[in-house]
Structures are given as structure tokens and as C-alpha cells.
Amino acid sequence: MKNVNEEFAKRLKKAMEQKGYPAKPAVLEREFNLRYWGRAVSLHGVRRWLRGESLPTQDKLEVLAEWLQVQPQHLRYGVEIEKRVRQRKAAWEQAIGYQEREVFEAFIHLPTPQRKIVREVILAFAQAHSAKTK
């Protein structure tokens, strides 16, 4: 598994270059601090982002994403997570028919104590089924 910080650094550099900025700490420091209303980030701090030694906090990530015109989650996590979410959602959509959707809709509108009971019943059935198939 690749280092999460290093992967972030690659995406940050690429986003900077795609917007026409050289991926250099001095450029990142200047452009970021022009847009960030909090305490200024040091040259050392942005250098650590570009080297993959650290990650910005969420508020800083949002400023970077807005400046570079990319989605914050793409900058932070890359496209792989987006692909997995889309695949999972597509599999879910294909597996559920109108009858299941109707049941889920009814479940969502139940009061919390009743939802808890229904959940426990479903999990008990699933556990019993799992034990049979082993």
C-alpha cells in the first residue's frame, strides 16, 4: 500500500501544474496564504505537504481545493475511493427491486426503537443463514 501522504502530495503537485503553477513550496505558500483567512502556513509547512510528509487539515484542504478547482475529496483521497463508492452504489441499485425499496422506505419512517428491533431481527436471520451455509 502506498503512503497516503505521498499520494496526496502527487495529487497536489498535479493539480497545481494543471492550473499553470509550478509545484514549488514558495508558490504554494504564497498562493495558499493569499486565500486562507486563518494563521498563515509557513514555507516549511507547505514543503511538507509537497514532500508527502504531512497532510493539511480539512479547512486548509478546502482552500487548496477551491483555489485549484478540484473536489476536496479528490485532492485528499484520489479517484480510487470515488470509483469504489460508485461501484458499490451501482451494485446496490442493481440488487434492490421495488419491493425492497418499499420496505426500506417504511423502515426509515419507523421510530428509532422499532428500527432497532427490526435491525436486530434482520441480523439474527442473517447470522442464522450464515451458520447454515458454512
N, C-alpha and C positions, 0 to 999 in steps of 0.2 A: 504494500500500500504506500502510495506516495505521501509525502509530508503535506498536510493541509495548508500550512503556511506558505510553502514553496509553490503550491498550485495557485494560491491566492496571488502571490507575487507575479506569477506568469500572466494571470488574467489582468492584473492591474497594469502591468507593462504593456500588454497588448492593447488594452483599452486606451491608454494614453497615446500610443503610437497611432491607433486608428483615428484619434481625434486630432492628430497632427502635432502632438507634443513629444519631445524626446523623453524617454523613460529615465530621467535623471533626478536624483534627490533634490537638487536645487530648484528644478522646475516644479516638481511635485509639492515641495514646501511652499513655494510662492503661490501657486495656483490654489492649493488647498486652503491656505491661511487667508487668502482673499475672500473665500466663500464661507468659511467656518466662523460662527459667531462666538464660539467658546474660547477657551485658552489656546493660544497658538501652539501648533505642533513644531517641534524642533527639527532641524536638519537630520540629526541623529535618529529621531523617531521615524521620519518618513523613509530614511535609508533602511531602517529595519523592516519596514513594510516591503520595500522593493527587493530586499535580500531574502525575504521569506523567514525572517527571524521572529516576527510578531504580526498580529492582526489588529486592525483598527477596531475601536469599539463601534457599536451599532450606529450611534449618532454620526460618527466620522465616516463610516461606511456609506451612510445615506448621502452625505455631502459629496463623497467621491463619485457615487453612482449618478447623482444629479448632474454634476459637472461633466462627467464622461458620457452621459446619456446612455447608461446601461441600467438594467434592473439590479437592485441591490443584491437579490438572491443569486443572480447570475455572477456578479462580481465575487460574492462570498463563497458560493458553492459550485459554480460552473454549470454546464449544461447537463451533466450526468444525472444530477438529482432531479432536474426538470424532466428528463426523459423517463426516469423511474416513476415519478409521480404520474405522468401522462399514461404510461403503460399500465400502472396499477388502476388508474381511474377507468381506462378503456376496458380492462378485464372485468372490473366491477360492473360497468354499464352493460356489457355483453351477457354477464351471468345472471342478471336480475330481470325478471319479467314483470309484467304489470301487477300480478297478484302479490309478489314480494314487495313491490314499491308501495302498494296499498297498505300492506301490513306495517312496513317501516313508517309510513306516514301516520298511521294510527298509533304506533309505538311512541313516536316523537311527541304526540299530543297528550300522552298519559302523564299523570302526576308522577313526580320523582319516586315516591315509594312503590308505586305499581310498576314503573320501569325497572326498578331494582329487582323486583320479584320475577318479572318476565326474563330479565337478563340471566338470573340465577337458574331458571328452568331451562333456558336455551343452552347455557354452559353445561348443565348436568346432562342433557341429551347428547351434546357434542362429546363429552367425556366418556359416556357410556358407549357411544358409537365408535370412538377411537379405541377403546379397550376391546371391543368385539373384533375389529379389523386387524388387531395385532396378532 
